[in-house]
Amino acid sequence: MARYLITGGAGFLGINMVRYLLEREHDVVSLDIAPFDYPEKEQITEIVGDIRDRAAVDRAMEGVDVVIHTAAALPLYKPEDIYSTDIDGTRNVIDSAFEHGVQRFVHISSTAVYGIPDHHPLYENDKLDGVGPYGICKIEAENICASYRDRMCVPIIRPKSFVGPERLGVFALFYDWAKDGHNFPMLGGGNNPYQLLDVEDLCDAIYLCATLDADRVNDTFNIGAAEYTTFREDYQAVLDYAGFGKKMIGLPAEPAIWTLRFLEALGISPLYKWVYETANKESFVSIEKAQQALDWQPKYSNKDAMIRNYQWYLDNLASFENQSGVSHRVPWSQGILKLAKMVF
């Protein structure tokens, strides 16, 4: 079987992809700045290292057939770390892959590259407009990867925000309020369609890009749920599942957004601009290209994916209850929103 390198293998997407590949009897190497502290540790080759360190990248690349590049500094990281990791780190990894004769490099980007769009659905050939350091760097990382396409197969995947086992981050804030029996605030009326994605469906798409003929996959693909309704309805499904009879509560959008901008400037908000600037707007991409070119079909609706993630959160709460950080693997600090929780 093939030997896969997963950068960011200890992260939320990384561990799900590791498990997916092990189930299919592939050899797996994880390269991550964080230790791989999962039960599957003995089944993989673990290299603890930074993708900005070329020596560590070269060490991980030995004997690899396919790279799945998931490692990235997320929006709550310091801007200088986002730039150095998402741009310089990506350049390190793909250049090393090319030098080591790797057959295929699957780059995991983000629909954040579309910024705050003025139309929907979004297609792969729509204009790119990075919002903040993360969005800007995701676009540049794509450009770096695309520049290698004449020398190797480089599929680029743009997933919607994805949830599932091991996902915490900003979603943990919502799940915490749901489990404690609170209503949850939202910007505006929540009647905007807002597409999400289950991590298992994302793993399916990645694997197709890693295994299908190169001429079918050497391209860029949007990935998202096929079934979704509105922000209010899909998030309400989790509150209904929690069983306390609580509701999504709309707040006047403009005053709330200005308040969040102010709180972010003070460093006491857990939300960053791309989250709160898009939460009350339509947000969905066309997945027709992936469906047609890859024969990919997502299995989970927004509601299914969120409830599955919420149940995992409940089942594993004891393992992360007192943690916080800036990655998707740990809950984000609620900051001043802890006070708001008492009101709702």
CORGI-V5460 format. One record per pair of residues at least 24 apart in sequence whose ideal C-beta (glycine too) atoms are under 7 Angstrom apart, sorted by the first residue. I is the first residue (numbers start at 0). J is the second residue. If there is no record, write none. Layout:
BEGIN
i:I j:J
i:I j:J
END
This chain:
BEGIN
i:0 j:24
i:0 j:25
i:0 j:26
i:1 j:25
i:1 j:64
i:1 j:65
i:2 j:26
i:2 j:28
i:2 j:62
i:2 j:63
i:2 j:64
i:3 j:27
i:3 j:28
i:3 j:65
i:3 j:67
i:4 j:28
i:4 j:30
i:4 j:59
i:4 j:60
i:4 j:63
i:4 j:66
i:5 j:29
i:5 j:67
i:5 j:69
i:6 j:30
i:6 j:50
i:6 j:68
i:6 j:69
i:6 j:70
i:6 j:92
i:7 j:31
i:7 j:69
i:7 j:70
i:7 j:71
i:8 j:35
i:9 j:33
i:9 j:34
i:9 j:35
i:10 j:69
i:10 j:326
i:10 j:327
i:10 j:328
i:11 j:165
i:11 j:166
i:11 j:327
i:11 j:328
i:12 j:69
i:12 j:107
i:12 j:198
i:12 j:201
i:13 j:69
i:14 j:165
i:15 j:163
i:15 j:164
i:15 j:165
i:15 j:198
i:15 j:202
i:16 j:67
i:16 j:69
i:16 j:202
i:16 j:205
i:17 j:43
i:19 j:202
i:19 j:206
i:28 j:59
i:28 j:63
i:30 j:55
i:30 j:56
i:30 j:59
i:31 j:70
i:50 j:84
i:50 j:88
i:50 j:91
i:50 j:92
i:51 j:83
i:51 j:84
i:51 j:87
i:51 j:88
i:51 j:91
i:53 j:91
i:53 j:95
i:56 j:91
i:56 j:92
i:56 j:95
i:57 j:95
i:60 j:95
i:60 j:96
i:60 j:99
i:60 j:101
i:63 j:99
i:63 j:101
i:64 j:101
i:64 j:102
i:65 j:101
i:65 j:102
i:65 j:103
i:65 j:105
i:65 j:209
i:66 j:92
i:66 j:96
i:66 j:101
i:66 j:104
i:66 j:105
i:67 j:105
i:67 j:205
i:67 j:209
i:68 j:92
i:68 j:104
i:68 j:105
i:68 j:106
i:68 j:107
i:69 j:107
i:73 j:133
i:73 j:325
i:73 j:326
i:73 j:327
i:74 j:131
i:74 j:133
i:74 j:271
i:74 j:273
i:75 j:271
i:75 j:325
i:75 j:331
i:76 j:325
i:78 j:132
i:81 j:132
i:81 j:133
i:81 j:136
i:82 j:132
i:82 j:136
i:85 j:136
i:85 j:137
i:85 j:140
i:86 j:136
i:86 j:139
i:86 j:140
i:89 j:140
i:89 j:143
i:89 j:144
i:90 j:143
i:93 j:143
i:93 j:144
i:93 j:147
i:97 j:147
i:97 j:150
i:97 j:151
i:101 j:151
i:102 j:152
i:103 j:151
i:103 j:152
i:103 j:209
i:104 j:144
i:104 j:151
i:104 j:153
i:105 j:154
i:105 j:156
i:105 j:205
i:105 j:208
i:105 j:209
i:106 j:144
i:106 j:153
i:106 j:155
i:107 j:156
i:107 j:158
i:108 j:137
i:108 j:140
i:108 j:141
i:108 j:155
i:108 j:156
i:108 j:157
i:109 j:137
i:109 j:157
i:109 j:158
i:110 j:157
i:110 j:158
i:110 j:159
i:110 j:221
i:110 j:284
i:111 j:137
i:111 j:273
i:112 j:137
i:112 j:138
i:112 j:141
i:112 j:157
i:115 j:276
i:115 j:277
i:119 j:281
i:119 j:283
i:120 j:283
i:120 j:284
i:120 j:285
i:121 j:221
i:121 j:284
i:121 j:285
i:122 j:285
i:123 j:219
i:123 j:220
i:123 j:221
i:123 j:288
i:130 j:272
i:130 j:273
i:131 j:271
i:131 j:272
i:131 j:273
i:134 j:273
i:148 j:217
i:152 j:213
i:152 j:216
i:152 j:217
i:153 j:217
i:154 j:208
i:154 j:216
i:154 j:217
i:154 j:218
i:154 j:220
i:155 j:219
i:156 j:204
i:156 j:205
i:156 j:208
i:156 j:220
i:156 j:222
i:157 j:219
i:157 j:220
i:157 j:221
i:157 j:222
i:158 j:196
i:158 j:201
i:158 j:222
i:159 j:194
i:159 j:195
i:159 j:196
i:159 j:222
i:159 j:223
i:159 j:284
i:160 j:195
i:160 j:196
i:161 j:195
i:161 j:196
i:161 j:197
i:161 j:198
i:161 j:201
i:162 j:195
i:162 j:197
i:162 j:198
i:162 j:304
i:162 j:305
i:162 j:308
i:163 j:197
i:163 j:198
i:163 j:199
i:163 j:304
i:163 j:307
i:163 j:308
i:164 j:311
i:165 j:328
i:166 j:198
i:166 j:308
i:166 j:327
i:167 j:319
i:167 j:327
i:167 j:328
i:167 j:329
i:167 j:330
i:168 j:326
i:168 j:327
i:168 j:331
i:169 j:269
i:169 j:270
i:169 j:274
i:169 j:331
i:170 j:308
i:171 j:312
i:171 j:330
i:171 j:331
i:172 j:269
i:172 j:330
i:172 j:331
i:172 j:333
i:172 j:336
i:173 j:234
i:174 j:309
i:174 j:312
i:176 j:340
i:177 j:237
i:177 j:238
i:177 j:241
i:177 j:309
i:178 j:241
i:178 j:313
i:180 j:243
i:180 j:245
i:181 j:245
i:181 j:340
i:181 j:343
i:182 j:245
i:182 j:246
i:182 j:248
i:182 j:343
i:183 j:234
i:183 j:238
i:183 j:247
i:183 j:248
i:183 j:343
i:184 j:248
i:184 j:250
i:184 j:339
i:184 j:343
i:185 j:230
i:185 j:231
i:185 j:247
i:185 j:248
i:185 j:249
i:185 j:250
i:185 j:278
i:186 j:250
i:186 j:252
i:186 j:255
i:186 j:256
i:186 j:275
i:186 j:278
i:186 j:279
i:187 j:249
i:187 j:252
i:187 j:279
i:188 j:231
i:188 j:249
i:189 j:229
i:189 j:230
i:189 j:231
i:189 j:247
i:189 j:249
i:190 j:229
i:190 j:231
i:191 j:229
i:191 j:230
i:191 j:279
i:191 j:280
i:191 j:281
i:192 j:227
i:192 j:228
i:192 j:229
i:192 j:281
i:192 j:283
i:193 j:227
i:193 j:229
i:193 j:230
i:193 j:233
i:193 j:282
i:194 j:223
i:194 j:224
i:194 j:227
i:194 j:282
i:194 j:283
i:194 j:284
i:194 j:301
i:195 j:224
i:195 j:227
i:195 j:301
i:195 j:304
i:195 j:305
i:196 j:222
i:196 j:223
i:196 j:224
i:196 j:304
i:197 j:297
i:197 j:299
i:197 j:303
i:197 j:304
i:197 j:307
i:199 j:298
i:199 j:299
i:200 j:297
i:200 j:298
i:200 j:299
i:203 j:295
i:204 j:289
i:204 j:293
i:204 j:295
i:207 j:293
i:207 j:295
i:208 j:293
i:211 j:293
i:215 j:292
i:216 j:293
i:218 j:292
i:220 j:288
i:220 j:289
i:220 j:293
i:221 j:284
i:221 j:285
i:221 j:286
i:221 j:288
i:221 j:289
i:222 j:286
i:222 j:289
i:223 j:283
i:223 j:284
i:223 j:286
i:224 j:297
i:224 j:299
i:224 j:300
i:224 j:301
i:224 j:304
i:225 j:286
i:225 j:297
i:226 j:300
i:226 j:301
i:227 j:283
i:227 j:300
i:227 j:301
i:228 j:301
i:230 j:278
i:233 j:301
i:233 j:302
i:233 j:305
i:236 j:302
i:236 j:305
i:236 j:306
i:237 j:305
i:237 j:306
i:237 j:309
i:240 j:306
i:240 j:309
i:248 j:343
i:252 j:279
i:262 j:335
i:267 j:334
i:267 j:335
i:268 j:334
i:268 j:335
i:269 j:331
i:269 j:332
i:269 j:333
i:269 j:334
i:269 j:336
END
